[in-house]
Structure formats: structure tokens, C-alpha cells
Amino acid sequence: MTDSYAAPRYAPIAVSNERTVVAQYVPEPSDDDQGYESEAALEAHFIKLLQEQAYEYLPIHSSDGLVANLRAQLEALNQVTFSDDEWARFFAESIAGSRDGIVEKTRRIQREHIQLLHRDDGTDKNILLLDKDQIHNNRLQVINQYATDSGARSNRYDVTILVNGLPMVQVELKRRGVAIREAFNQINRYQRDSFWADSGLYEYVQLFVISNGTFTKYYSNTTRATHVDQAAGSSRSRSQVSNTFEFTSWWADATNKAITDLVGFTRTFFSSHTLLAILTRYCVFDSDNKLLVMRPYQIAATERILNRIETSTNARQVGTVRAGGYIWHTTGSGKTLTSFKTAQLAIDMPTIDKVLFVVDRKDLDYQTMVEYERFQKGAVNSNASTRELKRQLDNPTAKIIITTIQKLSRYIGKNPDSRVYDGHTVIIFDECHRSQFGAMHEAITKTFRNYHIFGFTGTPIFAQNSSSAGSPAMRTTEQIFGDRLHLYTVVNAIADHNVLPFHVDYVDTIKVKAGIVDREVAGINSEAALLNPQRINGVVDYVLSRFDQKTKRQQSYTLKEQRVRGFNSLFATASIDAAKRYYAAFKARRAELPAAEPLKIALLYSFAPNEAQPDGLLGEEDFETGHLDKSSRDFLDDAIADYNAMFATSYDTSAQQFGDYYKDVTRRLKNRELDMAIVVNMLLTGFDAKTLNTLWVDKNLRQHGLIQAFSRTNRILNSVKAFGNIVCFRDLQEQTDEALRLFGDDNAGGVVLLQPFDHYYDEYKETADRLLNEFPVGERIISEAEKKEFISLFGVLLRLVNILSTFDEFEGRELLSPRQMDDYKSQYLALRDEFANHLDAEKESIDDDVVFEIELVRQVEVNVDYILMLAEQYLEVKDGPRDKEIRAQINRAASASPTLRNKRDLINDFVDSLNVDSRVGEEWQEFIDRHRTAELDSIITDERLNPEPTQHFMHDAFVDGAITTTGTAVTRILPPASRFSKTNNHEQLKDRVLAKLQAFFDRYAGLLNYVRD
């Protein structure tokens, strides 16, 4: 590509307080002739658009030019001139350290952007890598076709945005008509193969943009990534474990209209103010070393709050409802990150003294603190008591404080003359549809004098769903908090793929006269009928019979670098009495189940004065176990004792211990160590665990409570988790439709809920028919086009099976046998391995433009490493309370695996042979080698085969991955045929021997590593 971009230069527009997210984007009329546009032409047009926005084009294509320009840009930004020695030291120590990778460089940009220069004269000087105070002091440049051949492979990058000389944004383009996922795959290869090469400056890239001209998305450099160091000879490489395309984001205007085409994206996202604001203000590098880049609706909400603070202060409206407002962002859309960044930026405003983040329950207080600490350790202050809250409010250095509305109300009551009331305070209420409508909210607003009050909610109160209690002037969210400042509904979130849709089952549980079901009987949901032991046991039987299906318990995926099985669930009950009955029923059934089957279940409830509320709000449960009646508290103590026995803990219902028990339960749910938690109201609002995929509901939910509870299940985790399962044992269909209309729109059901079974089954049938007809099992797929088509078609089938498998109606209606699925999976994975082994960087690799649904294949994969891991765990607990459980898990894992099912006896015999001093890995190799040799010798003896040729034959089979059935190699292993035999049984002998050797091969394939002699 030629360097034809240097001529145009444009002066920047005068800088104003413009918004990062445009209020409403109106696309410009296209003047294109709609003809073919090559990738090179698309790239040239993109660079021209950047130049029109005052980006400077540089003809830099190599490392030397990149480093030289970086030096010049940092000198200009900091008004300093480096000597050669100073630059060499600064570059080696503060920019391109030999041990620095993407994590360290991201931290440097996000948190440590001021570096220290040691000058030749012995003095020190601060050097800015970015100017975060005056963002337009930073200089934007663009380069293209940067090439490197010092990585694992030679690579050439499309377009790079430099900020002060550092590569900060990498843009990968594909021509129109090609899926942007190709660009995503390409960047993954760059990260793996060469971003670390040369001076490693490309590890400073914070954001990636992918586009085919028609569709454009962005994502951060650590999107769902874990960084690992890998040594390869003398070279150093850093690779990023594969990102997930589902976590890429659309850019949009403030009305949530996606700006997908490259022209509109460039004019908005790449405007100098927007890009620099995102890089300097709207990214969070969290404690897990993940860079979170905010989405446009989060940025828009944050800026509208900041703007309301500024304008209302200037208009002297502080201390009134006009100084605040509320944000309606649906549950699961990242309100906590939005509120954190809002608090962080608000406290930096020169007139603001404190920011109070107020939640309405102690459990939410803890959860919010955990999240805030993840965003930035030490950034906020939490408090366990009113006394501690007082110290923080009196301390001028405690800027951001998290507390509960109850503690804040008690503080107000005890400290009527506190000086904090005169300070300029921002108060942010989380889930502002709840307690803040009562007397406590009124007390706070009457006491604080110079306040701005903002509320965040996913389910606001409107006139049509407000309570009839309290003051008529204080019933809706708008009456309390003021204007709605920004809107992002559940429909927006699902359309953007930021949360998952729901699959709702309604299960009839009360049998009446023939032809009548629950929903047709008025008043049938009386507690007397619903708590009937026969019904309770029926519900429990249903849950146990469907648990593996709904939560995919027999399948596995990777979570926090560990292989885990299935997802987990919540069971929502109507009352403490119901929760007790269900726990007892599950416990009784658990005793009847074999060791391989029991579920790990926790029970969570506490005193709640209003367990059910008429306006759809969930009753408030605090940690007040002291108010429980004796029977309920004793029962809870017994359930916690069961929990202690499961996990070797020592919790009880005392005040401190119960709080710690709650925290432990939530942690184990998030880590997939619990299968189910039975609750009344706890965890149904504000609790996020991506491993939760199922909610079992036996309580009346409506409006706020229904959306809140359902939304526990719809967090995105991986491609295996395609939706949230809701299983209702009461008829909540009308309530569900009503809630979706209220908090979405009239058409929300078509977006938020999965389609009926037939919708997916019809597509599944069509896909399966095509697969069987176009790619019969056993036939080789030769051409590149056919390989692409097979991968695409089987990927569609995997996604459909993943969805259909949770429908009860799918059982028995599978169109492909397990054998056919295994054969197709083998072909699918073989093609993946083939594409992964392309080593010629100059040759077009077709794995860029195909999508492998590997997570959906691996969900049913159990390999030897997994079994050996369980064996090591078994040794650790052998002769203890958990050894039977892990032994059963080993047996269940082997039985569920198509590749290990015929190896169960080997696995069980090996586990039996272990003792506390065993070294599992070494002994496994010796064990398998010994048994393999013995079994092959037995076949040789029984069939009178030629020993040495047979051993070579099988060795080659394990190396090649298949048995050879023709040729001289087969003839050499067989005994000589008698020329005097009346019947020539040579072919029968050959078939019998090959069948035995095939069974032997299947039994030991994958258990040992083989190399060709």
C-alpha cells in the first residue's frame, strides 16, 4: 500500500465541553456508487476520515520509526528534550521493560501515566504518557500497514491510532460482505504471535476496533482474557487466552441507536474528544487485571449526571429535586460500574465535598463494596456501624462512602447538627424503587441542605404500578428523584447482547378435575394447597429429574482456569415456612439418591416483616436472625450445620456468623461450588453470579420483583450459557407479560423471551437434514469451500442443540444418534486442529472466516487430564467424608464421556491402586503402559499374530490416529494362511483381527503420547 495520505492537514475545531456520546446521530447521505469496495479502498477511506478530524498521518511501517516518533511526541507533550542516554534509560525502565507485558503496560496507561525521568544531571522530572487533565493536549496520529517479522509469525497490521506516539487503538478491517468476526480472529492472532515483538509497543493497545464497513464494534485489550507468559527457546512471547466475540460492543448514540457503519463510527467514536475521553476517563482497570471499557449508555448516563450537577449548581438549584434525577438502566447492564465511575468523577469536581452511595440492605452494601473494590482498591469507604459511618462523614479525606439507608437514617437521628449537612454532597441511591420512598428518604432530604440526589434502577415506579400507601406526592420515581436522565431497557440490553434472554417454563403442580389446569381455577394458589406435602414432594421430584438438563450439570466448561460442571440455580419460595419445607424435602430425597447424584444445597433466610408486598416489591430481608421465631431459627441452624459439614466451615445464626455465612454462600455460588440456594427474598435482587442459569420459582412475583428475580439468571458467561432458565411452579404468565410491557415495551416479549420450542426445532430439523444429506457420516470433506460450509452448518446445529436441550419436549426427538454426533464432532475438531496448524503466514488461513463453537463441543468433553485431576483430589480426601463423592464423580465423568466410556474399568482399577504416597501422573503412565502391553500381547497370543510387526503396526496407528485396514502392513501381522485349507478363511481372520485391534485402539487412544520412530 502506498503512503498517499500525507498531504491533507486539518486544524482542530475549537474545543468545547462536548459530550462523549452524541445525543442523536443522523447518518449522512451516502455518496458512494454502491460498487465493489476492496479492503484497501476501505482502509484508505477510513484514514481520510481520520485526517478530516485532525489526525496526523505518518508513513511509519517499522519499529525504528515507531520508537523515534514516540520520543518526539513525548518531548512535545512534556516540553522536554531527552539526551540519548536519558531516552535510552527512560525507554528501557518506563516504557519497554523486558519483563513488562500487556497487563503491566495497561496499568501504566490507566493508573501510572506519570513516569519519572532520571536526568543526566542527577535531577528527576515527571513525564506524562497521557495528559488526563487536559485531554486535548494529547496528539492523535494514524499509521497503517505496520509490519513485523520478529514475532512467532510475520504480521502486518491494518490501521493503528497513536496517542502521543504510543499505539493505543488497533483497527482491523475486512472488505464489505465479510463477517467482522474474521477481523476479531485476526487480532487474536496478532496478540498471540507478534504484539510482544520488536520493542513491544503494541502491547500498549487499549482498544480494538473491528469493521467490515457495514458493521463496526469495539472492545478492550483484556476482554475476557488471561495473560500468560510462554517461553519458546530463547524468544519471549506473551499470548492472550482467546477472547470471546460475544463481549465486543456496539457504539451508539444517547438514544441507544447503534452506529454500526464505519463512516458514522469514525465520525463519532473516533472524534478526538470521544476517543480521548474513553481512554482517559471511561476505562477501569480492575483488581483482576481486566480493562473494562464503558459502553455508550453507561458513558451517557454518567455525563448526564455530571452535567446535572454542574448546571443545577450554577442555577442555584442545589438541595431541590431539580438538582437530581434518575437513571433507568435494566438489571444486568452494569449499573454498579456506571455508579462507580460517576462517583469517582463527581468527587473530582472542585465544588463537591462527598459522594454517598446508599443501598437499602446490608447484603447489597457488602456486594457493592466488593464490586467497588474490584474496580479500584481503597477507592471507597464502607462501614459496619453507625459509629463508623460518623467517623467517615466527619473525616474530610473520606470522599466516597458506601452505606445503607438504615445506617444513614440512624446517623441523622443521632446527629441533628452535623456539619456534613452543609457540605456540597452527591447522594446516589442504588435500586431507587425500594425503601427510599419512605420516611427515611424524606428525613435525608430534609436534613442535607446542599445535595444532589440521583437514583439508579432497572425497574422504576410509575403511576400505574405505584403503591397506594404514603404521600401521593412521593409515590413515583420521578416525583422523588426528578427527571429521567437516561434510559436503557431490558429490550435494549438483549438486542445489544449485553444480557441473555429468558426461557420460561410454567409447570402445573396441582391436579384438579379433568380438563382443568391451575391457571383456570380461581383461588387455587392458597398457601394451604401450595404447601401440601404431596405437592412439595412433586415439585422436588420435578427439580431433581430436570436439574441436570436445566443446569447442564453433565457438561463442563472453564471457569477461572478450572474445569467445572454445569451451572447453578436459585429456588425462590414464598415464605420461610415454604423454604423450610423445601429444604427438608430435598434433604430427604438426597439421602435416597446414589452417591453420584446429591446436590449441594444451601438455605438462606432471615426475619422480614413484609415477606410479600402488594406492589410487586420483594420483601426486605436483613441479617436479623435474632427476630426469627425459635422454630425457624433452629431449623436454619440445622441447615447451616449441614453446610458446615459439606465445606468444613463453622457458621451459625449469630449476628456476625450469619453475615459471614451469607458471604460464603454467595462466594461459593459465584465459584460454582454450590448447586442451589433456597431463598425467600435474599439474592433475588442485586446479586450477580454468572454461573447462575436457572431460577426455580414457587412464589408470586410481579412487576419489579419478577424482573429483578428473573434477571439473576441472564448474565453472559460463555456460549454454553445461551439464556436464563425460569421454571415457574405457579402460573406467572400474565405477570410476566405485564412486567415486560411495563419495563420494556409492548413488543418486549418477542425479544426478551425465547421463541417457542417449535421455532428452534424446525430450524434444528432443517439443519440436521442438510448435514446428513450434504455431509454423510464417514465421507471425507475435501474442498476448502465444503470445509467452511460444514463448520458453519455444524456450528448452527451445536447452538440449536444447546438451546433445545433445556426444553422438556426435546427428549426423545433428537434427529442425530449419539454416534452420529460423535462422528461429526470428531470431524469438526479435526478441521479445527488442521486450521490451527497452518504455519505458513503468507498463505491465507481459512480459520479467519469460520467460527468454531469450541465451548459448545467442550461442554461434553471429559479428558484424561480431568480424570487425573479428580484422582489427585480423591487422594487428598481418601477415607474422609468426601472420598465417596469424588469417587462417584470420577465414575460419572467417565461414564458421560464418549471417549472414556470404554476405559472405565482401567480408570477405576487405577484409582483403586492409588495410596497416599502415589504420584498420580507418573503412575498413570506406568499403569497404562503395563496394561496396554499385556492386552496387546494377549491379542497376539490368541490370534497367533507376528509379535514385532503387530507392535509396530499398533504404534503407527496411535501415531497416525487411525488403524490401517489395507496394504502390506496388515498382511505382515497375520499368521501365514495354509495353502491346503479347503476353505479360504483369510478374509474372516483379517476382519476378526482388525476388529480386535480397533477395539484395542479405541480403548487406549489418547491415554499415552506416541511419536513416530
N, C-alpha and C positions, 0 to 999 in steps of 0.2 A: 504494500500500500504506500502511496506517495505522501510526502509531507506537504500537503496543499492547503493547510489550514492557517498558515502563519499571518496572512495579510490582514484580515479584519480585526479591528480593535474597537471596543465599545466602552465608553465611560460609564461607571456605575451610576445608577439613579440615586438621588439624594435619599439618605436613609431615614426612615420614619419608624414609629412604633407599630409596624405592621404585624399582623398575626401570622403565626407559623402555618396554620391551616386556613386556607381560603374559605370565606363564608359560603360561597356557592360558585361552583365552577361551571362556566358556559363554554363548551368546546368551540374552537374557531372553525369556520367553514374550511373544509379541506380543498386545496387547490391541486391535489395530486391527480394524475391522469388515470389512476387506478390500474396502471400497468404493473408488470413484474418489478419487484424491488429486491435486489440482491442484498446479502448481508453486508457487503462492503458499502453499498449505497445507503443502507440504513445507518451504518456507523458514521458515514460522512454527514448525513443529515443531522444526526444526534449531536455531533461535535459542533456543527454550525449553530444549532440551537443554544448550546452552551456558550459559544462565543458571543452570541447576541445578548447573553446575560452576564457579560463581562468576565467570563472565564478566559484565561490566557492559554492559548495552545502552545505546547512545546514539542519539538521533534526529538523527544528522548525515547530511545529504544533499548538502552542497556544500563547496567548497574553503575558504571562510572559516571554517566550523565546524570543519573538519578541522585547520586550522592553529592555531586558538585552542585546541583540545583538546590538540594536540601540545605547545604551550607549557606548558599547565598540567601535563601528565604529566611532562615533563622537569624542571619546577620541583619537583614532588613527589619524583621519584626522586632528584634531586641535592640536595634540601633547600636550594634557592636561589630567589631571586626575581629575574627579569630586569627591568631597566628596559626601556622601549620601544625605546630606542636599542640596548641590549645585545642584545635579542631580534632586532631587525632585522639587526644585524651577524652574529650567530650563525646566523640562519636563512639569510642570503644566502651566508655563507662556508663553513659547516659542514654544512648540510643540503640546501639547494636551489640550489647553484651553477648559474649559467647554462650552463656547459659540462659539467655532470655528467649522465651517462646511467645506464642500468641497471648497467653494469659498475662505474662509479665508486661508485655507491650500494651495490652489493653488497659491494664491497671495504671500504667504510666499516663496514658491519654486521659482516662476518666478520673483518676484521683491524684496523680503525681505529675501534673502537666508543667509544674515549675521545677526545673532541674538546676543543680549547682555546677557552675563552671569554675574550675581551679585555674586561675590565670598564671601566666609565666612569672609575673612579678610577686606572686605569693598571695594576692588578694582573691576574693571569691565574688562571683556575680551570679544572680538569679537569671536563668534563661527560660523564657516561655516557649513551650512547644505549641501551645494554643493560648490565645487571649480569650478567656472565658468571660471577662467583664465587658469588654468592648468587642463584640464578636466580629464586627465588620473591619477590624484591624487585621483579621486573618486573610490571607491571599489564596484565592482559588485558581488552580491551573488544571489543565487536562492534557493527558498524553494517550497515545494509542499504540497498539502492536508492540508493547514491551516484550522482549524475548530473553529467555534464559536457557542455557543448556547445562547448568551446573547442578541441577536437581536430579531426582531419580529418573526423570524423563525431560526431554526438551519441551518447553511450553512457550506459547505466545498468547498474551492476554489481550482482550479486545480494547476496552477503554478504562482508564484509571483517573480518578479525581484526586489531585494532590491538594492538601491543605498545609500551607507553609512548607511545602516540599515533601511532606510525608504522604504516602499512599493511604487514603482514608476510606475511599469508596471504590469498589471494583464493579464494573458494569460488564456483563456478558450478554451479547446479542446473538439472536438467531433470526434467520430470514422469516418473513411472514409465512404463515402456514405450517411452521414447525413448532411443536409444543415447547413452551418455555421450560418445561422440566428438563429438556436437553441442556439448557443453559445452567440449570441448577446442578445437574450431574457433572457438567464441565468444571464448574467452580469447585465441587468436591474433589475432583482430580487435581486441580491446581493446589488446593490446600494440602493434599496428601503428598504431591510429587515435587512441588517447587516453590511454594511461598516462602519456605525457610531458606531457600538457596541464595547465592550471592551474599549480600550483606544482610539479608533477612528483613529488609524494609517492608516487604509486602505482608509481613505479619502484623503491621500496624493497621491494616484494613479493618475498619469498624463495621462497615455496612456493605452488603452486596445488593446489587440490583440486577434482575434478570428480565429480559424482554424479547419478544419477537415482533415488536412494532405494534401489534394489536393488544397484547396483554403484557402488563408490567407489574412486577412485585418486588418487595424488598425484604431483607431480614438481616439479623445481626451476625457477627462473626462467630458467635458461640451458640447459635440456635441449636438447642438440644445436643450440644457437643461436649465430649470429654476429651481433653488433650492428653496425649501420651507421648513420651519420648521413646524413640526406637533407634537403636544403633545398627547400622548396616556397614560392617567393615570399618573403614576409617572415616566414613562420611557420617554426618549428623542429620537426622531427619526428624521432623515433628509432623505427626499426622493427626487429623481430626476424625474421630469416630463419626460415622456417617450421619449427616444432618437429616432431618425429616422435612420433606417438602410441605407437609400439612401446616408447618409452623411459619411459613412465609406469609407476608401480609400485603393486602392491597393498600394503596394510598387513596385518600378520599377527601372530599370537602366536608365542611362542618355539618352538612345535612346527611352525611353518611353515604353519599353517592360516590361509588368507586370511580377513580380516574385511571383507567386501565391503559389507554393508548400512550405510546411513548412520547408523543408531542405534548399532550396535556400533562403527563407525569413530569416531563422535563421542565415545563413552564411553572409548575407548582412545587414539586418535591425538590427540584434542583435549583429553584430560586435561591440566591445567595443567603437571604435571611433564613429561609426554611431549613436548608441543609445545615448551616452553621448552628442554628438553634437546636436542631435534633442532636447534632454531635456534642454540643456543649451543655445543653440543658435537659434534654429529654431522653437520655440514656441512663440506665442504672446498672452499675457493675456490682453484682450482689456477692454475698459471702460464699456462694458456691462457685465463684469464678465464672459466672454466666453474665453475659452482657444482654440486658433487657432493653430493647428499643421500644419506646412507647408507640402505640397505634394512633392514627389520626384522631379518633374520637376521644381518646384519653388526653391528647395534647389540647384539643379544642376545649374540653371541659376545664382543664387546668388553667388555660389562658383566660377563659371567661370568668372564672373565679377571681383570678388576679386582676383582671380588668375591672370587675365589680368592686373590689377592694379599693382600687385607685380612684375610680370615678365617684364612688359614694363618699370617699374621704374628702375629695375636692369639693363635692357638693354639700358637705356638712350633713350627711345623712347617716353617719355612724351612730349605732345604737337604735336603729329602726329596722323594720322588716325590709325596707328598700336597700339596705346595705348588704343584704344576703341573697340567697336563692337556693335552688336545689338542682342536683344532677340526677337524672333518671338514666342510669346505666344498668342493664339487666344483670341478674346474678350470674357470676362466672365470667364476666367481661373484664375483670381486672380492676375493680374499684379500689382495692387496697393500694395497688401501685399508683393509681391516679391520686388518691388522697395523700399518699406519702410524698409524692413529688410536689403536690400542691402545698403541703405543709412546709416542705423544705424550701420552696421558692418564696412562699409568703413570709417566712421568718427572715429572709434576706432583704425584704423591703424595708427601707430605712425607718418607717414610722411604726412598724409592728413590733410589739414587745413580747408577746407569747402566742403560741398556737396550741389550742387544746383539742385533742382528738377524743371524742366522747362516744363510748359504746354503752349499750344498755344491759349487758350481762357480763358477769365475771369471766365466763368462758370465752366470750368474744374479746374481752380485754386481753386475755392470755394469747389467743390466736392472732390478734392484731399485733401485739408486741413481737411475737415470733416472726411474723411477716416483715415488720419494720426492721427488726434486727437482721433479717436476711438481706434486706435492701442495703442497709448500712449499719454496721455495728456501732453502738454507742450514740446513734443519732437522736434517739428519743429517750424519754424517761417514763417508766411505769411505776405503779405504786400499789402496795398490798393493803394499805390502810389509809384512813382519812388523815392521820397524823403525818404519814409520809407524803401525801398529797400536799398538805400545808407547807411542808419544808420546800417542796419543789416550786409551789406557787410563790413563795416568799423569796426564792433564790433567783436573782436576775439572770444567772447563767444557764438555768434550766429553760431552754427556749421552746422545745416541743414536748408536750406532756400527753400521755395516754391515760385515760381514767374511765371509770364507769359513771353513769349519770347519778347513780345512787351515792357514790362517794362524793361527787361534786355537790350534790344537794345537801348532804350532811355537812360538808365544809361550809357551805353558805349559811346553814342554820347556826353553826357554832362560831362563825367569824363574820358578823354583820358589818364590821367596819374595816375589813381588809383593804389594804392599798391596791391590791391586784385588780379590784373592780374599776379603778380609774385608768388602768393601763389600756393601751390600744391592743385589743385581743381578737384573734380569729378563732372561732369555735366551729369545729367540723363534727357533725353528727353522722355516725355510721348507721345504716338501716333506719333512716329517719321516719319510717312509717310506724314506729313502735312506741316506746314509753314516752318519748318526747312530747306526745300530745297531752300529757297530764300535767299535774300541779308542779312537778319538778322542773319541767321546761319553763313554765311561767315564772317560777322562782328565779331561775338562772337569768332569764331575760330582764327581770325587774331589778336584779342586783348589779349585774355588769352594766357599765354605763357607755363604754366606748367599744362596742362589739360589732363584729360581722358574723352572722350565723349562716352556715351552709350545711345542707343535708345531702347525703348520698343514699340512694335507694334503687332497688331493682323493681319495686312494687309500690308505687306511690298511692296515697289515699286521694280519691276523687270524691266528688259529691255523691255519686251513685254507689260507692262502696264504703262510705264513711260510717262511723258509729253514731248512734243517736245519743250517746252519753256525752256529758261535758258541755262546754260552751259552744253554741252554734257558730261562733266566730273563730273557733280554734279546732276545726274538725278535719280540714283537708291539708295536704302537704303544702299547697301554695299559700293557704292562709297563715300557716306557721312560719314558713321559711322564705316566702316571697316567690319571685319569678322562677320558672323552669329555665335554667341556663343552658342545658344541653340534654339531648335525647339520644339513647341508643338502646333499642328494644331487643327482646329475645329473637324477634324476626331478623333484625339486622345482624345479630351475632351469629345465628345459624347460617344465614346467607353468606356471611364472610368466613364461615368455617372456624370461628373462634370458640364456639361451643358445639356440642353434639345435639342432634335431635333426640326425641324420646320414642321408645316403643312401649305402648301401654297395653297391658292385658287386663281384662275385667273377668274375675273368676267368681262364679256363683257358688256360694257356700252354704245356703240354706235351702233345703229341698221342701217344697210345699206341694200342693195338688198338681197333678199332671198338667203340663201346658203353661204353667205359671212359673216365672223366674223371679229372682229377688227384686229386680227393678220395677216389677208390676204390682208389688204388694205394699200398700201404704203402711208405714209404721213398722215394717218388719225389722228395721235396724235398731230395735230396742236392745239395751245392754243385756237384758235377761237372755234374749235369744243369742246375741253375739258372743256372750261369754259361756255359752253352753259347752261343757267339756267335750261333747261329741264333735261340735263344730271346731273347737280349738284343735283337737287332735286331727281333724280332717285337713285344716289349714297347714298344720305342721307336716302331715304326710305329703301334702302337695309341695311344700317348700323343699322337703328332703328329696322328693322324687325329681324335682326340676332344678335343684340347686346347681348341680354340675353343668347342666345345659345353659342356664341363665348366666352364670358367672364364669363359664368356660373353665371350670376347675381342672379338667383333664388336659388342658393345654397350657403352654408355657410361653414366657417372653422375658426379656431382660429388663430389670428394674434396679437402678443404682448399681450396675455392674454385677448384679446377682440374677440368677435364673429363678423365676418364681412361677407358680402355677395358678392361673386363673385370676379373677378379680374378687372383690369382696362386696359386702352389702350391709344395708341398714334395715331393720324391721321396726316400723313405726306403729305403735299401739295407742289406743285411745285413752288409757289411764294407767296408773300404777298397778291397779288390780289386774288389768289385762296383761301388762308387762310381766308380772309375776307368774301368771298362769302360762303364758307362752314360754317363759324360761323353764319352768318346771316341766312342761310337755316336751320341749326339746331335750332337756337333760334326761328324761325318762327314755326317750327314743334313742338317745346316744348310747345308753347302756345296752340296748338291744342290737346295735349295729356292730359289724365286724371291725377289727382294729384299723382297717384301711379307710373307713368311712367317716369317723366322727368329725364334726365341725367344731372349730374353736370359736366360742360364743362368749361375748361379754354383755353384762346388763348395766344400763346407766339410767338412773332417775334420781330426782331429789324432790323436795317439797315445792309444790307450785300451787298458789292459792287459786289460780284460774287455769285449770288444765285445758279447758276448751272455751273459746270466746266466740260470741255470735258474729263478729265482723270478719271472721276468717283469719285473724292473727293467731299465731301459735302462742300458747300459754308460756309464761316466763318461768323457767326453772333456773334457780341459782344453786349454789352448793350448800343449801341449808338442810342437810340431812337431820339436824337436831330437831326439826319441826315435823319429821315423819312420825306416824304412829308406830308403836312398838313392833307390830307385826311386819310392817313394810320395811322398817329399818333392820330388823333381824333377818328378814329374807334377803335384803341387799347385802348384809354382812356375809351370809352364807354364799351368795353368788360371787362376791369378791374373794372369798376363801377358795372357791373353785378356780377363779382366775389366778390366784396366788399359786395354786398347785400346778397350773399349766405353765406358768412363766417364772416360777421360783421368786416371786415377789412377796411383799408383806404389807399390803394395803388393808384399810378398814374404813368404816364410815365416819370416823372422827373428822373434824373440820379440815385439818391440814392434810391428813392422809387421803381423804376423799378427793380433794383437789389434785393431789399427786396421782391418784388412781385415774382420774379423768384424763390428765395429761398423758399418762402411759397408754391408756386405751386409744387416744387419738393418734399417738405416735405409732402404735402397732397397726392401726388401720392404714395409715399412710405408707407403712413399710410392707404391707401385705402379710402381716403376721397373724392377723385375726380374719376369720371368715365372715363373722356377722356381729353387729352390736344391736341389741334390742333396746329401744328407747321409747320415751313418751314424747318429749319435745326436744331434748338435748340433741345436738348435732344436726338438727333439721334446718337450722339457719346458720349461716356464717362459717360452716365447717367445710373445708376443701380437702379432699383426698382423691387424687387422680386415679387411684386403684379401685375406687367405688364405681360399680357399674349397675347395681341393682338396688331398688328400693321396694321392699315388701310393705304394703300399706293395709293396715286394718284399723283405720281411724277416719273420721270425717274431715276431709280437707276441702278448703275452698279459697279462692282469691289469693291473697298474699301467701298464706300458709301452704297452699297447694304448689304454687310456682317455686317458693323457697325450698320446699321438701323435694320436689321433683329434681330441682337443679343440683342436688347433691351428686347426681349420677352422670352429669353431662360434661365433665371436664375432659379435654382432649389428652390422651396419653400416647397412643400408637395406632397403627392401622388395624390391629386386632379389636380394639375398642371402638366400634363404629357408631354406637348410640348408647343412651341410658335406658336401662330396663325398668319399667314401673309395673309392678304386679299388684293390682288392687283386689282386695277381698271384700270390698264394698263397692257399690255402683257409684263411681265418681265421674261418669262420662259427661253429664250435664255441667258439673262443677268444673271439669277440665276445659270444656269448650268455653264456658263463661270466663274463666281466668285468662285463657288465651286471647279472647276478644278484648278483654279489659286491658291487658298488659302487652298486647301485640297489636293486632287489628282483626278485622272481620275474616281475613283470609289466613290468619296465623296458623290454623290447624294444618293446612297443606304444606307449611314449611317446617313447623316445629315438631310435628308427629310423623313417624314413619308411615309410609303407604301401607295399605292392607297386604296381607300375605300373597294374594294372587298377583299383585303388581310385580313383586320380586320373583315369584315362582314362574310366571310367564317368561320373564327375561332369562331366568335360570334355564328353563326348558329349551328356549331358543339357542342359548349359548352352548348348552350341553350337546344338543343335536348337531350344531355346527362343528363342535370339537370332534365328535365321534365320526362325522362324515368327512371332514376335511383333513383330520389328523388321526387316522385309526391307530389304536394302540399297537406298538411294535414296529411301525414303519418309520424309517429314518426321515428326518427333516433336513433337506439338503440346501436349498437356496436361502440366501440372506433374507429375501422378502418373506419367504414362508416362515423362517425363524422369528422374524419380527411379528408376523401375524399370530403365530402360535403363542408367543409370550403375551401379547396383548389379550388374546382370547382367553387363555387360561388365567390371566390376572383378573379379568372380569368375573370368571367363574369363581375364583377364590373369594373375591369380595362379596359375591352374591351368597355363597355358602356360609360365609362368616355372618351375614345378616340373617339368612333363613334358619340357621341352626338354633336360634333362640325362639323361633316360632314353634309352638307345640304341633301345629299342623304339618310341619316338615318331616316329622318322624315317620319312617317307612315309605317316603315318597322321593327318596334320593334316586337320581337317574343314572349315576355312575356308581359302580360297585367299589368297595374299598380297594380292591386290586387295581381297578382302572385308575382310581385317584392316585394310588401309589405310583403306578407306571407313569402317569402324566407328571406327577411331582418330580419323579426321577429325571424325566426329560427336561423339565423346567429348570431344575437345579443344575443339570449338566450343561445347559446352554448358558446359564449364569456363570458357571466356572469357566466355560470356554471364552466368554467375553471378558471375564476378569483377568484372563491370562494373555490378553493381547499385549504384546511387548513392543510392537513397532509403533512408535509415537507418530510417525509420519503417515501411517495408514489410518484411514477413517475407522473408528471403532464404533460398532453399532450399538454398544451399550449406552451411548449418549441419548439415543432416541427410542429406547424401550424402557419400560418401568417394571422392575421385578418386585412383586409383592412378597418380599422375603419374610417380613414379620408374620404374614398370614401362613406361610409354609412352616416357619419355625414354631408357630404356636402348637403344632402337634409333634414337634421334634423332641425326642429324648435320646441323647447320645451317651457314649460310654463315659465321657468326662463327667456328665451329670450324675450317672450312677456311682462313679468313683467318689464324687463329692459327697453323695449321700452315705457311702460306705465309711468315709472318714468321719462324718457326723455320727454315724452309728457307733463307731469305736469310742467316741468321746462320751457317749451316754450309755454304753453297754452295761447291762444289768441294772440300769436305772429306770425311772418311771417313763422315759420317752423312747426306750430302745425298741419296744414293740411297734410304736407309732412309726419310727423311721424305717424299721424293717418292712412294715406294711407299705410304706411309701415307696421303698425300693421295688417291691414286688408289683405294686400298682403301676409304677413308672415303666417297668419292663413290659408288663402286660399291655399297656396302652400304646407301645411303640411298634410300628410295623417292622422296624429293623432289629429290634431287640427281643421280639416275642419268642423267636426260636432259640434264644440264648438264655432264657430264664433259668434253666437248670444250672448252666455254667455260672451265672451271676449268683444264684442262691448258694451253690456249693462254695464259691469263692468267699462270699460273706461269712459262711459257716466256718471257713478255715481261718478267719482272722482272730487275732488276740490283741491285747492292749499294746504289745510291742511291735505290731505289724507296721510295715511301711507300704502303704496301700499301692502306690504307683508301681514300685519295683516288683512287689509280689504279684500284682495283676499280670504284668508282662510274663513273669516266670510261669504263673498258673496257666495262662492261655497257651503259651508255647508248649508246655508239657502236655496239655490235653489235646492240642491240635496235632502234635506229633503222634500221640497214642491213637487218636481216631483215624488219622491217615494211614498209619501202619496197619490198623485193623482192616480198613478197606482193601489195602494192598494184599494182605494175607487172605481175606475172604474171597477176593476175585482173582487171586494169583497174578497180580499185576507186576510189571517190571519196576522194582523199587526206585532206582535212581531217576529214570525218565519220568516216573509219576511225580516224584518230589519236585523235579524241575518244572513239570507241567503245571502243578498247582502254584508253585512260586510265581511263575509268569502270569498265571490267572489273577493272583492277588495284586500283582504289579499293574496289570492291564485293566483290572476291574471287571473282568468277564471271563467265563470259561470258553475255550476254543472248542468248537464241535466238529470241525472238519480239518483235513490236512494230515500230514505225516506225523505231527506231534501226538495225535490221538492214537494212531496206529502203533507208535513206538511203546506206548504204555500197556497195550493189551497183550495178553499171552498169545503165543502162536496158535493159529487155528489148525485143527487136524485135517489133513488132506483126505483122510479115509472116512471122515464122518459122512453118514448118509444124508443128514440134514445140515445145511449150512446155517449155523446159529450165530455167525459172526456179528450180524447186524443187531440181533437181540442182545448179545453180550455187550456190544458197544453202547446201545441205548441204556442198558441197565447200569453200566459203569458210569456213563456220563450223568445219569440221574443221581447216583450216589455222590459223585464228585460235585455236582451242582448243589446238592443239599449241604455237603460239607463246606463248599464255598460260601453259601448264604449264611451258614452258621458262624463262620469266623471272619467274614468280610468286615472290615472296619475296626477289628479288635486289635490288630497289630499293624505296625508300619512296615512296608516292604519297599525295597529298592531293587532295581534290575542289576543282576550280576554283571 
